[in-house]
C-alpha cells in the first residue's frame, strides 16, 4: 500500500526493543519499554508558513530519529505497527 503523510507529518517504524540488559539479564515482554528510536518510512511535503510558502521537512525517508516517549499516533498498515509523528515531535536525527 502506498502511504504519504500530509503536511509536516512523518511515518516511522519503531526499532526493536532490547532483549537483554547491559548486564546480560533477559528482559520479559511485560517489562520492556517502547523504544523511542525509529526509522523514517515516509514524509509529507512540508509545513506552510504565514506567507503561504511550503517549508520542506529536515527529515527524509531512511533517517533514524529519536522522538518523545508519548508522541505520535499509532497506526496499523498492512499488518505492521507504525507511528505517525509531526516533525516537531522529533528530537534528533541519528
Number of C-alpha atoms within 10 A of each C-alpha: 5 5 11 14 16 14 18 20 22 27 25 25 18 18 13 10 14 13 13 12 9 8 6 8 9 11 13 9 9 6 7 12 10 13 15 17 23 22 19 22 19 20 26 20 16 19 17 13 9 7 6 8 10 14 13 15 16 10 18 16 13 12 14 19 18 17 20 15 12 9 15 20 11 14 13 9 12 8 7 9 12 20 20 21 21 19 20 11 17 18 13 12 16 10
